């Protein structure tokens, strides 16, 4: 929204790690395990995209291990399920937009009975901070860009 405008949310999109869940992925440990530089902090998915195929497969396996462990131990932020449910009860669709794998998201959602109307993971197309997923989710629910609210905890959100 721009200053002075008011637009009700027709869709609310939540990030997962650090927003709906308490942070439990150690991104620097992931970078070290993959042999990436910790400083500067190159985003992991972007680093993967630039790797030769064999190295990329090995690095992806490391990322999956970390994500699976994080999904199995993830704790929700206080009242996360209730907040999501309250938004949905008002007829506003809730989506989840994450750079995580679908498998890890499904694990977290199942463990915590977290219900949303749509999930977009890295397997589903361009990852944030690219705007593609946000715009696509808005179109899916018939919302203009200014009617889509994104809730997150990081620059990419």
C-alpha positions as CSV (number, residue, x, y, z in Angstrom):
1,X,0.0,0.0,0.0
2,X,1.1,3.5,-0.6
3,X,0.8,6.2,2.0
4,X,-2.7,7.6,2.2
5,X,-4.3,4.6,0.6
6,X,-6.4,2.0,2.3
7,X,-7.1,-1.3,0.9
8,X,-8.5,-4.2,2.7
9,X,-6.7,-7.5,2.3
10,X,-8.3,-9.9,-0.1
11,X,-5.5,-12.4,0.3
12,X,-2.9,-12.7,3.1
13,X,0.4,-14.5,2.3
14,X,2.6,-15.7,5.1
15,X,6.3,-16.7,5.1
16,X,7.1,-19.8,7.0
17,X,10.5,-19.7,8.7
18,X,10.7,-17.0,11.3
19,X,7.1,-15.9,10.6
20,X,4.7,-18.7,11.3
21,X,7.4,-20.9,12.8
22,X,10.2,-19.9,15.2
23,X,13.5,-19.7,13.4
24,X,15.3,-23.0,13.5
25,X,17.3,-23.2,10.3
26,X,20.9,-22.2,10.7
27,X,21.6,-20.8,7.2
28,X,25.3,-20.2,7.9
29,X,25.7,-23.9,8.9
30,X,24.0,-24.9,5.7
31,X,26.3,-22.7,3.7
32,X,29.4,-24.1,5.5
33,X,28.2,-27.7,4.9
34,X,27.7,-26.9,1.2
35,X,31.2,-25.3,1.0
36,X,29.7,-21.8,0.4
37,X,31.1,-18.6,1.8
38,X,29.5,-17.4,5.0
39,X,30.6,-13.8,4.3
40,X,29.2,-12.4,2.1
41,X,25.9,-14.3,2.7
42,X,25.1,-15.4,-0.8
43,X,21.5,-16.6,-0.8
44,X,21.5,-20.4,-0.8
45,X,19.1,-21.0,-3.7
46,X,20.8,-18.5,-5.9
47,X,24.2,-20.2,-5.1
48,X,22.7,-23.5,-6.1
49,X,21.5,-22.1,-9.4
50,X,25.0,-21.2,-10.3
51,X,26.6,-24.6,-9.5
52,X,27.6,-27.3,-12.0
53,X,25.1,-30.2,-12.0
54,X,27.1,-32.7,-9.8
55,X,27.9,-30.1,-7.2
56,X,24.4,-28.8,-7.2
57,X,22.9,-32.3,-6.6
58,X,25.3,-32.8,-3.6
59,X,24.5,-29.3,-2.2
60,X,20.7,-29.9,-2.7
61,X,21.0,-33.1,-0.7
62,X,22.6,-31.2,2.2
63,X,19.9,-28.5,2.0
64,X,17.2,-31.2,2.1
65,X,18.7,-32.8,5.2
66,X,18.8,-29.5,7.0
67,X,15.2,-28.7,6.0
68,X,13.9,-32.1,6.9
69,X,15.4,-31.8,10.4
70,X,14.1,-28.3,10.8
71,X,10.6,-29.4,9.7
72,X,10.6,-32.3,12.2
73,X,11.6,-29.9,15.1
74,X,9.8,-26.8,14.0
75,X,7.7,-24.9,16.6
76,X,5.0,-22.5,15.6
77,X,5.0,-18.9,16.8
78,X,2.5,-18.4,19.6
79,X,-1.0,-18.2,18.2
80,X,0.0,-18.8,14.6
81,X,-2.7,-21.4,14.0
82,X,-5.3,-19.2,15.6
83,X,-4.3,-16.1,13.6
84,X,-4.4,-18.0,10.3
85,X,-7.8,-19.5,11.2
86,X,-9.2,-16.2,12.2
87,X,-8.2,-14.6,8.9
88,X,-9.7,-17.5,6.9
89,X,-12.9,-17.4,9.0
90,X,-13.4,-13.8,7.8
91,X,-13.4,-15.2,4.2
92,X,-9.9,-14.0,3.4
93,X,-7.8,-16.7,1.8
94,X,-4.4,-17.4,3.4
95,X,-1.4,-18.6,1.4
96,X,2.0,-19.7,2.4
97,X,5.0,-18.5,0.3
98,X,8.4,-20.0,1.2
99,X,11.8,-20.8,-0.3
100,X,11.6,-24.2,1.4
101,X,10.8,-27.5,-0.2
102,X,7.3,-28.7,-0.5
103,X,8.2,-31.8,1.5
104,X,9.4,-29.8,4.5
105,X,6.3,-27.5,4.3
106,X,3.9,-30.4,4.3
107,X,5.7,-31.9,7.3
108,X,5.3,-28.7,9.3
109,X,1.7,-28.2,8.3
110,X,0.8,-31.8,9.2
111,X,2.6,-31.7,12.5
112,X,0.9,-28.5,13.6
113,X,-2.5,-28.9,11.9
114,X,-1.8,-25.6,10.0
115,X,-4.4,-25.1,7.3
116,X,-4.0,-22.6,4.5
117,X,-5.7,-22.1,1.1
118,X,-2.6,-22.2,-1.1
119,X,1.1,-23.2,-0.8
120,X,3.9,-21.9,-3.0
121,X,7.4,-23.5,-2.5
122,X,10.6,-23.3,-4.5
123,X,9.5,-26.2,-6.6
124,X,6.5,-24.2,-7.9
125,X,8.3,-21.4,-9.8
126,X,10.3,-18.3,-9.2
127,X,11.3,-17.8,-5.6
128,X,11.0,-14.6,-3.6
129,X,12.1,-11.9,-3.7
130,X,10.9,-12.2,-7.3
131,X,7.3,-10.9,-7.3
132,X,6.0,-13.7,-9.6
133,X,4.5,-15.9,-6.8
134,X,2.9,-13.0,-4.9
135,X,1.2,-11.7,-8.1
136,X,0.2,-15.2,-9.1
137,X,-1.4,-15.9,-5.7
138,X,-3.3,-12.6,-5.9
139,X,-4.6,-13.5,-9.4
140,X,-5.6,-17.0,-8.2
141,X,-7.9,-15.4,-5.6
142,X,-9.0,-12.5,-7.8
143,X,-7.1,-9.9,-5.8
144,X,-5.3,-6.8,-7.2
145,X,-1.7,-6.3,-6.1
146,X,-2.7,-3.7,-3.5
147,X,-5.1,-6.1,-1.9
148,X,-2.5,-8.8,-1.3
149,X,-0.8,-8.5,2.1
150,X,2.5,-10.3,2.7
151,X,3.6,-11.1,6.2
152,X,7.3,-12.0,6.7
153,X,10.4,-11.5,8.7
154,X,13.2,-11.0,6.1
155,X,14.2,-8.7,3.3
156,X,13.0,-11.3,0.7
157,X,9.5,-11.1,2.1
